[in-house]
């Protein structure tokens, strides 16, 4: 193994049992590699898919990397970005004295991400015909959903910015799981508002079982209400503005300016309903599903590394 002065980038994903989702994530990494051919670039997943985070780090290490910038390929900072991924990286950092791993922040509520969302919504508006008016249209934004109210509130903020900025008649936020309202409930509740034109937009990076479920529930709602025109907007995927945001996060991390907003971190301060999480040890919770999923190669790694959130 020869040492390299090339900068190294690890794009860290959650992982999925959906082969299409993994391919889309890998495609994003290839876009970044193409934008920065002078860099070493690899991917690592937290669970359900390979390569694991440890595999990605080892790949870069074998190529001679001494400094690695790790960027979470996640929209919001919830438990995975705040806890599970840094726990994995801390463990790997401790195992390699000659390696420096710098962890960046999530994509977050960023103007370019909101512009990418606007673009995806605009792609489908032609389906309403020539007399289309946003003032007569309901926008339904569906986020991932987390046990972190801070992350969930960011989806609501994005919904509000899109509603006001694009001029929709109304907009509601729903989630694919964990919190409420779920997609079906969001559509049922908003149905009472009487809108005859509805756009459902999954605020997701990539496809997967959750995005497919959102589209399925949307189709069922359309079938139940034939008097309403329901249009499904595409998820974010590798929109150019998403790639630009990734690059900004990478540059911020390497310049030392990419600090995560910890003002509402449930591990540091008391957040209503999550008071018990303050100061919890930072440890991964995905050992039993590392690598399990698309390749059915069940590899169990039970290493633990504790790092307190109580600073």
C-alpha positions in Angstrom: 0.0 0.0 0.0 1.6 3.3 -1.1 0.7 6.6 0.5 -1.1 9.1 -1.6 -1.4 12.9 -1.3 -4.7 12.7 -3.3 -7.7 14.0 -1.3 -10.2 11.2 -0.5 -14.0 11.4 -0.3 -16.3 8.8 1.2 -20.0 9.2 0.5 -21.9 7.5 3.3 -25.4 6.2 2.6 -28.0 4.6 4.8 -28.3 1.6 2.6 -31.4 -0.1 1.2 -32.7 -3.6 0.3 -33.8 -2.1 -3.0 -31.3 -2.7 -5.8 -32.5 0.4 -7.7 -31.9 2.6 -4.7 -28.3 1.4 -4.3 -27.6 1.9 -8.0 -28.9 5.5 -7.8 -26.7 6.2 -4.8 -23.7 4.7 -6.6 -24.5 6.8 -9.6 -24.4 10.0 -7.5 -20.9 8.9 -6.3 -19.8 8.4 -9.9 -21.0 12.0 -10.7 -18.9 13.3 -7.9 -15.9 11.3 -9.0 -16.3 12.6 -12.5 -16.5 16.2 -11.2 -13.3 15.6 -9.2 -11.2 13.1 -11.1 -8.1 14.0 -9.0 -9.8 12.6 -5.9 -10.0 9.1 -4.5 -13.7 8.4 -4.1 -15.7 5.6 -2.5 -19.1 4.7 -1.1 -20.0 3.1 2.2 -23.4 2.1 3.6 -24.6 1.9 7.2 -26.8 -1.1 6.7 -28.7 -3.4 4.3 -26.1 -3.1 1.5 -22.4 -3.4 0.6 -19.9 -1.9 0.6 -20.1 -1.2 4.3 -18.6 2.1 5.7 -15.6 0.0 6.8 -15.2 -1.4 3.3 -15.2 2.1 1.8 -12.6 3.3 4.3 -10.5 0.3 3.6 -10.7 0.8 -0.2 -9.5 4.4 0.2 -6.8 3.3 2.6 -5.5 0.6 0.3 -5.3 3.3 -2.4 -3.0 5.2 -0.1 -5.5 7.8 1.4 -4.3 9.5 4.6 -7.0 12.0 4.9 -10.6 11.1 4.2 -13.6 13.5 4.0 -16.8 11.5 4.9 -20.1 13.2 3.8 -23.4 11.7 4.8 -25.6 11.2 1.8 -28.7 12.1 3.8 -31.2 14.9 3.6 -31.5 15.6 7.3 -29.6 15.1 10.5 -31.5 12.6 12.5 -30.3 9.5 14.5 -28.2 8.0 11.6 -26.3 11.2 10.8 -26.0 12.4 14.4 -25.2 9.0 16.1 -24.8 5.8 14.0 -22.5 7.1 11.3 -20.1 9.0 13.6 -19.9 6.0 15.8 -18.8 3.8 12.9 -16.2 6.5 11.8 -14.9 6.9 15.4 -14.3 3.2 15.6 -12.5 3.1 12.3 -10.5 6.2 13.2 -9.3 4.6 16.4 -8.2 1.5 14.5 -5.9 3.4 12.1 -3.4 5.8 13.7 -2.1 7.1 10.3 -5.6 8.0 9.0 -7.5 11.2 9.5 -11.3 11.0 8.9 -13.2 14.3 8.9 -17.0 14.0 9.1 -19.2 16.5 7.3 -22.8 17.5 7.7 -26.1 16.5 6.1 -27.5 18.2 3.1 -30.0 20.0 5.3 -32.3 22.9 4.6 -30.3 24.5 1.8 -31.4 26.9 -0.9 -30.1 24.7 -3.7 -32.0 21.7 -2.3 -35.2 23.7 -2.2 -34.5 24.8 -5.8 -34.0 21.2 -6.8 -37.3 20.4 -5.2 -39.0 23.2 -7.1 -37.5 21.8 -10.3 -38.9 18.3 -9.7 -42.3 19.7 -9.0 -42.3 21.9 -12.1 -41.4 18.8 -14.2 -45.0 17.4 -13.7 -47.2 20.5 -13.7 -47.9 20.3 -17.4 -50.0 17.2 -16.6 -52.8 19.5 -15.3 -53.3 21.1 -18.8 -53.3 24.6 -20.1 -55.6 26.1 -17.5 -53.5 25.1 -14.6 -53.2 27.5 -11.7 -51.0 26.8 -8.6 -53.5 28.8 -6.5 -56.0 26.0 -7.1 -53.5 23.2 -6.3 -52.6 21.4 -3.1 -48.9 20.5 -2.6 -48.3 17.4 -0.5 -44.6 17.0 0.6 -43.7 13.6 2.1 -40.5 13.3 4.1 -38.7 10.2 5.5 -39.9 10.6 9.1 -37.6 10.2 12.1 -37.7 9.9 15.9 -36.0 13.3 15.8 -38.4 16.2 15.9 -35.7 18.6 14.6 -35.3 16.6 11.4 -39.1 16.3 11.0 -39.6 20.0 11.4 -37.1 20.7 8.6 -39.4 18.9 6.2 -42.2 21.2 7.3 -40.0 24.2 6.8 -39.2 23.1 3.2 -42.9 22.5 2.6 -43.7 26.1 3.8 -40.9 27.6 1.6 -42.2 25.8 -1.5 -45.8 26.7 -0.7 -45.1 30.4 -0.4 -42.3 30.6 -2.9 -44.2 28.8 -5.7 -47.6 30.2 -4.8 -49.6 27.0 -4.1 -53.1 27.3 -2.7 -52.1 25.2 0.3 -49.5 22.7 1.2 -49.3 19.9 3.8 -46.5 17.8 5.1 -46.6 14.0 5.6 -44.1 11.3 6.4 -43.4 7.8 5.2 -43.0 6.4 8.7 -42.0 6.8 12.3 -43.9 10.0 12.9 -47.3 11.4 11.8 -49.2 12.2 9.7 -48.4 9.3 7.4 -48.9 9.7 3.7 -52.4 8.1 3.7 -53.5 10.3 6.7 -52.1 13.4 5.1 -54.1 12.8 2.0 -57.2 11.9 3.9 -57.1 15.0 6.0 -56.2 17.4 3.2 -59.0 15.9 1.1 -61.5 17.9 3.2 -59.9 21.1 1.9 -61.6 20.5 -1.4 -58.7 20.9 -3.8 -59.3 19.2 -7.2 -55.6 19.3 -8.2 -53.0 17.6 -6.0 -49.2 17.2 -6.4 -47.5 14.6 -4.2 -43.8 15.2 -3.9 -41.5 12.7 -2.0 -38.7 14.7 -0.5 -36.3 11.8 -0.8 -32.9 11.5 -2.4 -33.4 8.1 -4.0 -36.0 5.4 -4.8 -36.6 2.5 -2.5 -39.5 0.7 -0.8 -40.6 3.9 0.9 -40.8 6.0 -2.2 -42.6 3.2 -4.0 -45.0 2.9 -1.1 -45.7 6.7 -1.3 -46.5 6.4 -5.0 -48.7 3.3 -4.3 -50.7 5.1 -1.6 -51.0 8.1 -4.0 -52.4 5.9 -6.7 -54.9 4.4 -4.3 -56.0 7.9 -3.3 -56.5 8.8 -7.0 -58.6 5.6 -7.6 -60.8 6.5 -4.6 -61.3 10.0 -5.8 -61.6 10.0 -9.6 -63.0 13.6 -9.5 -59.5 14.8 -8.4 -56.4 15.0 -10.6 -53.4 13.7 -8.6 -49.9 14.0 -10.0 -46.8 12.3 -8.7 -43.6 14.4 -8.8 -40.2 12.7 -9.0 -37.9 12.5 -6.0 -34.7 14.5 -5.9 -32.2 11.9 -7.2 -29.1 13.2 -8.8 -30.4 16.7 -9.7 -27.5 19.0 -10.6 -28.4 21.2 -7.6 -28.2 18.2 -5.3 -24.7 17.5 -6.6 -23.7 21.1 -6.1 -24.9 20.9 -2.5 -22.9 17.8 -1.9 -19.8 19.6 -3.2 -20.5 22.5 -0.9 -20.7 20.2 2.1 -17.4 18.6 1.1 -15.7 21.9 0.7 -17.1 23.2 4.0 -15.8 20.1 5.8 -12.3 20.5 4.4 -12.2 24.2 5.1 -13.3 23.6 8.7 -16.5 25.6 8.3 -19.1 22.8 7.9 -20.4 22.7 11.5 -23.6 20.8 12.2 -26.3 22.9 13.8 -26.6 21.4 17.3 -29.0 24.0 18.7 -31.8 21.5 18.6 -29.8 18.3 19.0 -31.7 15.9 21.2 -28.5 14.4 22.5 -27.2 17.7 23.8 -30.2 19.7 25.0 -33.6 18.8 26.4 -36.1 18.6 23.6 -39.8 18.0 24.5 -40.4 14.3 24.4 -36.8 13.3 24.1 -35.4 14.4 27.4 -34.1 11.0 28.2 -31.7 11.1 25.2 -29.5 13.9 26.6 -25.9 12.7 27.0 -26.6 9.2 25.7 -23.4 7.3 24.6 -22.8 7.6 20.8 -23.0 4.0 19.5 -24.2 2.3 16.4 -27.5 0.4 16.4 -27.2 -1.4 13.1 -24.7 -4.3 13.7 -27.3 -7.0 13.0 -28.1 -5.7 9.5 -24.7 -4.5 8.2 -24.4 -5.6 4.7 -27.7 -7.6 4.9 -30.1 -6.8 2.1 -29.4 -6.6 -1.6 -26.6 -9.3 -1.7 -27.9 -11.5 1.2 -24.4 -11.7 2.5 -25.0 -11.4 6.3 -21.8 -10.0 7.8 -22.0 -9.2 11.5 -19.5 -6.8 13.0 -20.1 -6.3 16.8 -17.4 -3.7 17.4 -18.5 -0.8 19.7 -17.1 2.6 20.2 -18.6 5.0 22.7 -18.4 8.8 22.4 -20.5 10.9 24.6 -22.8 13.6 23.2 -22.6 15.4 26.6 -20.1 18.2 25.9 
